[in-house]
Amino acid sequence: MTSKTVMVNLAADAEARPVAVLVQKASQFDSKVYIMAEDKKINAKSIMGMMSLGLRQDEEVTVTAEGTDEEKAVDALAQYLQDAK
């Protein structure tokens, strides 16, 4: 299992488009991928789950993945969460 904690840098409190792109990116990997914020752990490949998470600007989240490409998945999603506009 690989994980990385990052600060969210999404415009407009993670409207549908940035969250949809995040889910698309997560779905490209074979690993199980999760985003953890506060006391919630959400499957990053689930659009409904990610929308319910309500990511906020400058919120600290942890990206976790487990599987054959876990490091690539964590790096890609962490980078997106830090740089998305």
N, CA, C and O of each residue as an XYZ file, in Angstrom:
340
protein
N       0.848     -1.177      0.000
C       0.000      0.000      0.000
C       0.895      1.241      0.000
O       1.896      1.314      0.712
N       0.498      2.207     -0.820
C       1.217      3.471     -0.920
C       0.251      4.598     -0.618
O      -0.913      4.541     -1.016
N       0.722      5.633      0.088
C      -0.149      6.777      0.367
C       0.665      8.059      0.392
O       1.878      8.054      0.603
N      -0.048      9.161      0.168
C       0.587     10.478      0.178
C      -0.455     11.490      0.637
O      -1.602     11.453      0.193
N      -0.057     12.385      1.520
C      -0.943     13.446      2.001
C      -0.633     14.727      1.241
O       0.526     15.117      1.101
N      -1.694     15.378      0.748
C      -1.540     16.591     -0.059
C      -2.578     17.629      0.350
O      -3.580     17.311      0.990
N      -2.318     18.873     -0.032
C      -3.294     19.954      0.134
C      -4.062     20.098     -1.172
O      -3.462     20.158     -2.246
N      -5.373     20.152     -1.084
C      -6.228     20.268     -2.261
C      -6.135     21.677     -2.829
O      -6.214     22.661     -2.093
N      -5.970     21.761     -4.130
C      -5.939     23.039     -4.823
C      -6.900     22.971     -6.008
O      -6.486     23.062     -7.164
N      -8.194     22.809     -5.702
C      -9.235     22.740     -6.725
C     -10.044     24.022     -6.703
O     -10.426     24.501     -5.635
N     -10.303     24.571     -7.859
C     -11.096     25.799     -7.944
C     -12.554     25.526     -7.624
O     -13.067     24.443     -7.905
N     -13.210     26.496     -7.042
C     -14.668     26.488     -6.800
C     -15.150     25.277     -6.007
O     -16.138     24.646     -6.384
N     -14.470     24.949     -4.924
C     -14.891     23.859     -4.042
C     -15.187     22.554     -4.767
O     -16.171     21.882     -4.458
N     -14.357     22.200     -5.711
C     -14.455     20.913     -6.415
C     -15.816     20.690     -7.041
O     -16.524     19.746     -6.693
N     -16.168     21.544     -7.944
C     -17.391     21.358     -8.708
C     -17.336     20.023     -9.443
O     -16.363     19.281     -9.309
N     -18.358     19.718    -10.204
C     -18.465     18.429    -10.876
C     -17.297     18.150    -11.826
O     -16.794     17.027    -11.853
N     -16.859     19.128    -12.595
C     -15.825     18.854    -13.588
C     -14.498     18.411    -12.970
O     -13.980     17.375    -13.384
N     -13.917     19.131    -12.006
C     -12.657     18.646    -11.424
C     -12.797     17.276    -10.764
O     -11.873     16.464    -10.829
N     -13.929     17.012    -10.136
C     -14.133     15.719     -9.490
C     -14.267     14.628    -10.552
O     -13.738     13.531    -10.376
N     -14.962     14.912    -11.644
C     -15.109     13.938    -12.735
C     -13.747     13.601    -13.339
O     -13.470     12.441    -13.644
N     -12.905     14.604    -13.509
C     -11.558     14.369    -14.046
C     -10.755     13.512    -13.068
O     -10.022     12.618    -13.489
N     -10.886     13.773    -11.781
C     -10.193     12.978    -10.770
C     -10.626     11.509    -10.857
O      -9.786     10.610    -10.809
N     -11.919     11.271    -10.984
C     -12.441      9.902    -11.091
C     -11.923      9.230    -12.364
O     -11.562      8.054    -12.339
N     -11.886      9.969    -13.474
C     -11.349      9.423    -14.722
C      -9.881      9.040    -14.560
O      -9.457      7.980    -15.019
N      -9.120      9.894    -13.914
C      -7.695      9.601    -13.692
C      -7.544      8.350    -12.815
O      -6.728      7.479    -13.116
N      -8.313      8.261    -11.754
C      -8.232      7.107    -10.855
C      -8.614      5.819    -11.579
O      -8.037      4.763    -11.322
N      -9.586      5.909    -12.481
C     -10.067      4.728    -13.196
C      -9.056      4.184    -14.202
O      -9.220      3.067    -14.692
N      -8.035      4.937    -14.512
C      -7.004      4.488    -15.448
C      -6.051      3.476    -14.812
O      -5.263      2.842    -15.514
N      -6.117      3.323    -13.510
C      -5.190      2.442    -12.804
C      -5.883      1.165    -12.355
O      -7.078      1.163    -12.061
N      -5.121      0.084    -12.307
C      -5.656     -1.202    -11.859
C      -5.806     -1.265    -10.345
O      -6.640     -2.011     -9.832
N      -5.010     -0.495     -9.639
C      -5.013     -0.512     -8.174
C      -6.333      0.009     -7.603
O      -7.058      0.762     -8.252
N      -6.622     -0.411     -6.378
C      -7.722      0.188     -5.626
C      -7.213      1.524     -5.121
O      -6.141      1.599     -4.520
N      -7.988      2.590     -5.367
C      -7.539      3.933     -5.029
C      -8.580      4.608     -4.144
O      -9.774      4.569     -4.441
N      -8.126      5.224     -3.061
C      -9.022      5.884     -2.116
C      -8.527      7.289     -1.799
O      -7.326      7.561     -1.804
N      -9.478      8.170     -1.523
C      -9.179      9.501     -1.025
C      -9.740      9.556      0.396
O     -10.912      9.258      0.621
N      -8.896      9.938      1.343
C      -9.330     10.040      2.735
C      -9.268     11.490      3.180
O      -8.242     12.157      3.044
N     -10.385     11.964      3.715
C     -10.477     13.321      4.244
C     -11.282     13.268      5.528
O     -12.369     12.693      5.577
N     -10.732     13.876      6.560
C     -11.344     13.838      7.896
C     -11.581     12.381      8.271
O     -10.616     11.621      8.350
N     -12.816     11.958      8.505
C     -13.077     10.575      8.900
C     -13.693      9.753      7.768
O     -14.251      8.683      8.016
N     -13.598     10.240      6.535
C     -14.183      9.547      5.386
C     -13.103      8.926      4.517
O     -12.049      9.522      4.291
N     -13.382      7.713      4.028
C     -12.507      7.031      3.069
C     -13.373      6.666      1.874
O     -14.276      5.835      1.979
N     -13.089      7.298      0.729
C     -13.945      7.157     -0.441
C     -13.177      6.519     -1.590
O     -12.012      6.840     -1.824
N     -13.833      5.619     -2.301
C     -13.274      5.019     -3.505
C     -13.120      6.118     -4.553
O     -14.113      6.721     -4.959
N     -11.906      6.385     -4.992
C     -11.646      7.474     -5.940
C     -12.193      7.186     -7.333
O     -12.220      8.079     -8.180
N     -12.627      5.962     -7.579
C     -13.193      5.608     -8.883
C     -14.708      5.760     -8.909
O     -15.341      5.495     -9.931
N     -15.291      6.185     -7.799
C     -16.741      6.357     -7.687
C     -17.121      7.830     -7.772
O     -16.794      8.611     -6.879
N     -17.807      8.206     -8.837
C     -18.188      9.610     -9.011
C     -19.134     10.058     -7.897
O     -18.994     11.165     -7.376
N     -20.073      9.228     -7.536
C     -21.018      9.612     -6.474
C     -20.315      9.728     -5.128
O     -20.588     10.645     -4.353
N     -19.417      8.803     -4.858
C     -18.664      8.868     -3.612
C     -17.801     10.109     -3.538
O     -17.753     10.781     -2.508
N     -17.119     10.413     -4.631
C     -16.242     11.582     -4.643
C     -17.032     12.882     -4.544
O     -16.580     13.828     -3.900
N     -18.201     12.944     -5.170
C     -19.043     14.136     -5.061
C     -19.502     14.318     -3.612
O     -19.603     15.444     -3.124
N     -19.778     13.213     -2.933
C     -20.244     13.299     -1.543
C     -19.126     13.733     -0.592
O     -19.397     14.220      0.506
N     -17.880     13.557     -1.010
C     -16.750     13.931     -0.157
C     -16.657     15.439      0.033
O     -16.237     15.909      1.091
N     -17.046     16.198     -0.988
C     -17.056     17.655     -0.872
C     -15.683     18.250     -0.620
O     -15.490     18.982      0.350
N     -14.731     17.940     -1.485
C     -13.381     18.481     -1.334
C     -13.399     19.999     -1.342
O     -14.116     20.623     -2.125
N     -12.598     20.586     -0.455
C     -12.533     22.044     -0.336
C     -11.111     22.527     -0.589
O     -10.140     21.802     -0.372
N     -11.013     23.747     -1.045
C      -9.716     24.384     -1.276
C      -8.887     24.352      0.010
O      -9.411     24.627      1.090
N      -7.628     24.026     -0.094
C      -6.670     23.977      1.016
C      -7.001     22.929      2.077
O      -6.505     23.006      3.201
N      -7.829     21.959      1.728
C      -8.116     20.847      2.636
C      -7.003     19.808      2.496
O      -6.517     19.563      1.391
N      -6.605     19.207      3.594
C      -5.593     18.166      3.556
C      -6.270     16.815      3.384
O      -7.160     16.454      4.154
N      -5.842     16.066      2.361
C      -6.392     14.740      2.098
C      -5.238     13.761      1.905
O      -4.105     14.156      1.630
N      -5.549     12.486      2.056
C      -4.567     11.441      1.824
C      -5.038     10.569      0.673
O      -6.160     10.064      0.679
N      -4.169     10.399     -0.311
C      -4.434      9.523     -1.450
C      -3.760      8.193     -1.143
O      -2.564      8.151     -0.851
N      -4.529      7.101     -1.209
C      -4.008      5.773     -0.901
C      -4.336      4.833     -2.048
O      -5.424      4.896     -2.622
N      -3.400      3.966     -2.376
C      -3.646      2.970     -3.420
C      -2.999      1.653     -3.034
O      -1.989      1.614     -2.332
N      -3.608      0.574     -3.512
C      -3.074     -0.761     -3.262
C      -3.258     -1.583     -4.527
O      -4.376     -1.766     -5.009
N      -2.148     -2.074     -5.055
C      -2.210     -2.890     -6.263
C      -0.934     -2.790     -7.065
O       0.077     -2.274     -6.588
N      -0.987     -3.289     -8.290
C       0.210     -3.401     -9.116
C       0.805     -2.061     -9.532
O       2.017     -1.956     -9.722
N      -0.032     -1.037     -9.674
C       0.456      0.277    -10.108
C       0.168      1.354     -9.066
O      -0.106      2.505     -9.405
N       0.235      0.963     -7.795
C      -0.162      1.856     -6.706
C       0.671      3.134     -6.638
O       0.125      4.206     -6.379
N       1.960      3.043     -6.861
C       2.801      4.245     -6.774
C       2.454      5.248     -7.868
O       2.377      6.449     -7.610
N       2.246      4.761     -9.082
C       1.867      5.644    -10.192
C       0.510      6.274     -9.929
O       0.309      7.454    -10.215
N      -0.420      5.504     -9.392
C      -1.765      6.015     -9.110
C      -1.709      7.122     -8.059
O      -2.311      8.181     -8.239
N      -0.996      6.883     -6.974
C      -0.898      7.879     -5.904
C      -0.219      9.145     -6.411
O      -0.680     10.253     -6.139
N       0.867      8.981     -7.142
C       1.578     10.151     -7.670
C       0.702     10.976     -8.611
O       0.674     12.203     -8.520
N      -0.011     10.304     -9.512
C      -0.843     11.011    -10.494
C      -1.992     11.752     -9.822
O      -2.260     12.905    -10.160
N      -2.668     11.116     -8.886
C      -3.810     11.764     -8.237
C      -3.361     12.863     -7.275
O      -4.014     13.901     -7.171
N      -2.265     12.643     -6.584
C      -1.748     13.682     -5.690
C      -1.355     14.917     -6.508
O      -1.644     16.046     -6.114
N      -0.703     14.695     -7.636
C      -0.309     15.800     -8.504
C      -1.531     16.554     -9.006
O      -1.543     17.785     -9.014
N      -2.556     15.825     -9.425
C      -3.782     16.463     -9.907
C      -4.442     17.300     -8.809
O      -4.844     18.439     -9.050
N      -4.551     16.745     -7.626
C      -5.208     17.468     -6.522
C      -4.447     18.737     -6.153
O      -5.055     19.718     -5.724
N      -3.158     18.728     -6.310
C      -2.349     19.910     -5.976
C      -2.365     20.953     -7.077
O      -2.201     22.140     -6.797
N      -2.557     20.542     -8.321
C      -2.395     21.451     -9.455
C      -3.658     21.772    -10.232
O      -3.618     22.627    -11.117
N      -4.777     21.123     -9.940
C      -6.002     21.314    -10.734
C      -6.557     22.719    -10.551
O      -6.565     23.264     -9.448
N      -7.016     23.285    -11.645
C      -7.660     24.614    -11.604
C      -8.925     24.592    -12.400
O      -9.615     25.607    -12.492
